[in-house]
């Protein structure tokens, strides 16, 4: 499972979505009879702080508070908002924005025929990128939308189907989770559309390091926990880091300038949250959210300032 090629990543520079979008009230998703229902998930928000070197959570609340699928949180650069995916009518997924300050939810996309997933702000401030479903669920592509008009969206690369993506070297490269048997990590040079396969059997959690030096991704292994790997851009080397706790395949990166690679790793298992940095012998539990009815932690996101964590309950 050796890597075949490795390319660059980004030092993340995100811009806040404009305030011109009207606030919208979410309504429960309806359930069509032509497809199976997506899982019921909710996004919870909590404060993060460090006391005597140990992370702690407080003020846990249900941020999405909406019947249906609510998932894939992604914080903006100012740490005051996060984008997320929310289920609408006929199990269509749209992108919404949540305000940490007042809990207001703003609908960003409203495409009646195609779902969007995995929102990210584009580093050059030109808009945001998503994984968009093709017509009649015929695959998924990376799309770009300008902030001002979602009708002017367009695909960025031709690869389909893909499930997840991350920007690299500003907007020069895209790393994508390409669906297939096996799933593969691929890097695409945006201008030339040159596509390179880096690694096989990867998991869904793909992130760029904040300093632009590499990517973190996971390897799916049979009858073993998911393994986090580090892709170093300069040396073109992929190195195993450590296993994820339990059977969870999800984690995210918390900025820490004093830690190796400038990040700590945050993950969950059941109702518990854990942290770890490279060099630690094991994961350290820092929160049990069972009293807030979180029993199946999956995806999560940490704000750039390290003061908030968004946690998905369910997969």
Secondary structure as GFF3:
##gff-version 3
##sequence-region A 1 315
A	DSSP	beta_strand	42	51	.	.	.	ID=ss1
A	DSSP	beta_strand	54	62	.	.	.	ID=ss2
A	DSSP	beta_strand	70	75	.	.	.	ID=ss3
A	DSSP	beta_strand	81	87	.	.	.	ID=ss4
A	DSSP	three_ten_helix	89	91	.	.	.	ID=ss5
A	DSSP	beta_strand	93	99	.	.	.	ID=ss6
A	DSSP	beta_strand	105	107	.	.	.	ID=ss7
A	DSSP	beta_strand	116	121	.	.	.	ID=ss8
A	DSSP	beta_strand	128	133	.	.	.	ID=ss9
A	DSSP	three_ten_helix	135	137	.	.	.	ID=ss10
A	DSSP	beta_strand	140	145	.	.	.	ID=ss11
A	DSSP	three_ten_helix	150	152	.	.	.	ID=ss12
A	DSSP	beta_strand	154	155	.	.	.	ID=ss13
A	DSSP	beta_strand	162	168	.	.	.	ID=ss14
A	DSSP	beta_strand	173	178	.	.	.	ID=ss15
A	DSSP	beta_strand	184	189	.	.	.	ID=ss16
A	DSSP	beta_strand	194	200	.	.	.	ID=ss17
A	DSSP	beta_strand	207	208	.	.	.	ID=ss18
A	DSSP	beta_strand	214	219	.	.	.	ID=ss19
A	DSSP	beta_strand	227	232	.	.	.	ID=ss20
A	DSSP	beta_strand	237	243	.	.	.	ID=ss21
A	DSSP	beta_strand	251	255	.	.	.	ID=ss22
A	DSSP	three_ten_helix	260	262	.	.	.	ID=ss23
A	DSSP	beta_strand	263	269	.	.	.	ID=ss24
A	DSSP	beta_strand	272	276	.	.	.	ID=ss25
A	DSSP	beta_strand	284	288	.	.	.	ID=ss26
A	DSSP	three_ten_helix	290	292	.	.	.	ID=ss27
A	DSSP	beta_strand	297	302	.	.	.	ID=ss28
A	DSSP	beta_strand	308	313	.	.	.	ID=ss29
###
